[in-house]
Amino acid sequence: MTIISPLLVVAAALVDADGRVLLQQRPPGKAMAGLWEFPGGKVETDETPESALIRELEEELGIRTHASCLAPAAFASEALGDRHLLLLLYVCRKWQGLPQARHATELKWARPSQMYALEMPPADLPLIGLLDSLI
Ligand SMILES: Nc1nc2c([nH]c(=O)n2[C@H]2C[C@H](O)[C@@H](COP(=O)(O)OP(=O)(O)OP(=O)(O)O)O2)c(=O)[nH]1
């Protein structure tokens, strides 16, 4: 039997006062370049999912938040090459700073209903409807 170790990724649906969610466009040179994703990234050794997400939001967007502002919302489970992606999505409504595209090509605020028209990674597609019912 082959044991596939899951790739654990955390991501945030940052929700603004109008109920829009921040998406970022993956840059050229990365896998799935050009697709729109929720900010986040891989959980490194010795990190909790929440501390990894707080680190990624600071690195990618220059914003600061706290574990108490990260509400577990949904997850996705999807084959990813020879790995298996487990994506934990948190809803976050409170942060400090103005998000800047430090790693992404571009940032975009979108309502879940608008996300169906955007190209997103396959794992994210089931998350759109879930988000719509949550925010
Ligand atoms: N951040 C994020 N990653 C996603 C989403 N959907 C999805 O399939 N992924 C995948 C893409 C990647 O295979 C993986 C995240 O890895 P990554 O390489 O972008 O993360 P990282 O910031 O840790 O990157 P790096 O240090 O390796 O450059 O999860 C999503 O909505 N947000």
The ligand as a MOL file (V3000), in Angstrom:
LIG
                    3D

  0  0  0     0  0            999 V3000
M  V30 BEGIN CTAB
M  V30 COUNTS 32 34 0 0 0
M  V30 BEGIN ATOM
M  V30 1 N -2.3780 29.7780 -0.8390 0
M  V30 2 C -3.1820 28.9890 -1.5250 0
M  V30 3 N -2.7170 27.8320 -2.0740 0
M  V30 4 C -3.5950 27.0800 -2.7500 0
M  V30 5 C -4.9550 27.4570 -2.9110 0
M  V30 6 N -5.5880 26.5040 -3.6460 0
M  V30 7 C -4.6730 25.5480 -3.9590 0
M  V30 8 O -4.8550 24.5360 -4.6120 0
M  V30 9 N -3.4530 25.9070 -3.4040 0
M  V30 10 C -2.2470 25.1160 -3.5520 0
M  V30 11 C -1.2460 25.7360 -4.4800 0
M  V30 12 C 0.0630 25.1700 -3.9590 0
M  V30 13 O 0.2400 23.8770 -4.4950 0
M  V30 14 C -0.1850 25.0510 -2.4810 0
M  V30 15 C 0.3230 26.2570 -1.7400 0
M  V30 16 O 1.6690 26.2900 -1.8960 0
M  V30 17 P 2.4880 27.6120 -2.2710 0
M  V30 18 O 3.7240 27.1630 -2.9110 0
M  V30 19 O 1.6350 28.5810 -2.9800 0
M  V30 20 O 2.6840 28.1680 -0.8240 0
M  V30 21 P 3.9020 28.8790 -0.1180 0
M  V30 22 O 3.4750 30.3140 0.0650 0
M  V30 23 O 4.1920 28.0820 1.1000 0
M  V30 24 O 5.0190 28.8580 -1.2430 0
M  V30 25 P 6.5820 28.6620 -1.3120 0
M  V30 26 O 7.1310 29.1520 -0.0100 0
M  V30 27 O 6.7660 27.2020 -1.5680 0
M  V30 28 O 6.9150 29.5120 -2.5070 0
M  V30 29 O -1.5930 24.9820 -2.3070 0
M  V30 30 C -5.4140 28.6740 -2.3420 0
M  V30 31 O -6.5730 29.0850 -2.4450 0
M  V30 32 N -4.4850 29.4040 -1.6570 0
M  V30 END ATOM
M  V30 BEGIN BOND
M  V30 1 1 1 2
M  V30 2 2 2 3
M  V30 3 1 2 32
M  V30 4 1 3 4
M  V30 5 2 4 5
M  V30 6 1 4 9
M  V30 7 1 5 6
M  V30 8 1 5 30
M  V30 9 1 6 7
M  V30 10 2 7 8
M  V30 11 1 7 9
M  V30 12 1 9 10
M  V30 13 1 10 11
M  V30 14 1 10 29
M  V30 15 1 11 12
M  V30 16 1 12 13
M  V30 17 1 12 14
M  V30 18 1 14 15
M  V30 19 1 14 29
M  V30 20 1 15 16
M  V30 21 1 16 17
M  V30 22 2 17 18
M  V30 23 1 17 19
M  V30 24 1 17 20
M  V30 25 1 20 21
M  V30 26 2 21 22
M  V30 27 1 21 23
M  V30 28 1 21 24
M  V30 29 1 24 25
M  V30 30 2 25 26
M  V30 31 1 25 27
M  V30 32 1 25 28
M  V30 33 2 30 31
M  V30 34 1 30 32
M  V30 END BOND
M  V30 END CTAB
M  END
